[in-house]
Amino acid sequence: MSKDIKTLKEELSALRQTTLDEFKGVNPTEFDAEKRTEWEQRNEKMGELVDEISQAQKIADEKKSLEDAMDNDKVEAKAIHGEVEQDAPLTLGERFTNSNAYKTFVETGQKNIKSELKFNPKAEFKTTVTESTWPPAVVRSSRIQESAQLDPYAVPALFDTIVTDQYQYKYLEETTYTNNAAPVAEGGTYAENALAFTERTEEIRKVGAFIPVTDELLADVSAAQGYIDSRLRFMVQSAVSDQLIGGSGSGANLTGILNKSGINTFNYSSFSGNLKRIGQILEAITEIQKDSFLTPDGIILHPSDWYQIITEVNAVTTSGSLNPLFVGAGGYGDAVAPRIWGLPVTITTETTAGTGIVGVFGGGQAAHVVARQGLEVSMSDSHDANFVKDIVVLKASVRLGFPIYRATAFCSITNL
């Protein structure tokens, strides 16, 4: 059984109030993916209620209009004794809505019924009236189609995160390692070893942004606050992802992997192996194992470079045929598994086309994301002259550092 307009409005009002009450008491540090999904579903529900109310109101208005038209179609007394009746002039539109053809179409949907309209217009239409010249009213959906953006969580998810309550993150790096251990003869003297450390400091940086919103929008559009809140978080997380890959290290920027001094790097244009791109990636894996004594756990590639890898072929000189260099799970009968040499591949446009990264991302052996403050969203009207303009500012920010302990655990490949 369908709900009436009053019930729908009461349900929407209750849902809005519940959402506002929860927002006042929400703890930003506990706003996980499950909670975000719950809020997005609630915002969609409020949007659906708004659409239902609009449609129900439109139907009610049309029903009342038809009932009024039927009430006005009454039998009038005819003039007698030669009296001349003076009919009130009707417009062409009024005569059309009073016609049998129109009424039958409204009541039963039947078409092709002819009705003669006695009308002598002072002006005539010389152009056919169409929807292009007289567009009908349309109720806009509450749906907002977001612009296509890369997944901002793919790259940060590769790293382990630790927390700190300090404004800097300090650690010791073993910079001297002298091992003179050796067999010792009876009565002989042991050799002396040496260890020395250097203190390293990683600055905690802030990443954030804000969006101004009027009081009227927040009050009149039930889903506005939730949408802007989640979208603002998405934008800040995108900036964090960008910093981890390509942060310049200057000013307030983190030092991203590609700008860390000491990482290995190869230029594919100089590679001469028969296995082409997958051979170059294997060389990068080998270089990391040689220099850092760690085994890589992941690869980051641009979608265009991934395409080049899985479609690359090599000529067989004995027959002249072309053989694929990369064979994924399913033998091309299904989606190719994003793995090369046993390592998972993160396919993202966060890295530019032509540049790939092989590295030891997880485990905290080579790098960490150090969180000083989780993603925090706040709302205020105290910014600038917003108080007297009834403008509310939604602000999102995060504070973190990105120490890379072992640069040789990462290798970039250019010109892929």
Secondary structure as GFF3:
##gff-version 3
##sequence-region A 1 416
A	DSSP	alpha_helix	5	25	.	.	.	ID=ss1
A	DSSP	three_ten_helix	28	30	.	.	.	ID=ss2
A	DSSP	alpha_helix	33	72	.	.	.	ID=ss3
A	DSSP	alpha_helix	92	97	.	.	.	ID=ss4
A	DSSP	alpha_helix	100	108	.	.	.	ID=ss5
A	DSSP	three_ten_helix	156	158	.	.	.	ID=ss6
A	DSSP	beta_strand	161	163	.	.	.	ID=ss7
A	DSSP	beta_strand	168	178	.	.	.	ID=ss8
A	DSSP	beta_strand	194	203	.	.	.	ID=ss9
A	DSSP	beta_strand	205	214	.	.	.	ID=ss10
A	DSSP	alpha_helix	215	220	.	.	.	ID=ss11
A	DSSP	alpha_helix	224	246	.	.	.	ID=ss12
A	DSSP	three_ten_helix	257	259	.	.	.	ID=ss13
A	DSSP	beta_strand	264	267	.	.	.	ID=ss14
A	DSSP	three_ten_helix	268	270	.	.	.	ID=ss15
A	DSSP	alpha_helix	276	292	.	.	.	ID=ss16
A	DSSP	beta_strand	298	301	.	.	.	ID=ss17
A	DSSP	alpha_helix	303	311	.	.	.	ID=ss18
A	DSSP	beta_strand	313	315	.	.	.	ID=ss19
A	DSSP	beta_strand	322	324	.	.	.	ID=ss20
A	DSSP	beta_strand	339	340	.	.	.	ID=ss21
A	DSSP	beta_strand	343	347	.	.	.	ID=ss22
A	DSSP	beta_strand	356	359	.	.	.	ID=ss23
A	DSSP	beta_strand	369	380	.	.	.	ID=ss24
A	DSSP	alpha_helix	386	389	.	.	.	ID=ss25
A	DSSP	beta_strand	391	401	.	.	.	ID=ss26
A	DSSP	three_ten_helix	407	409	.	.	.	ID=ss27
A	DSSP	beta_strand	410	414	.	.	.	ID=ss28
###
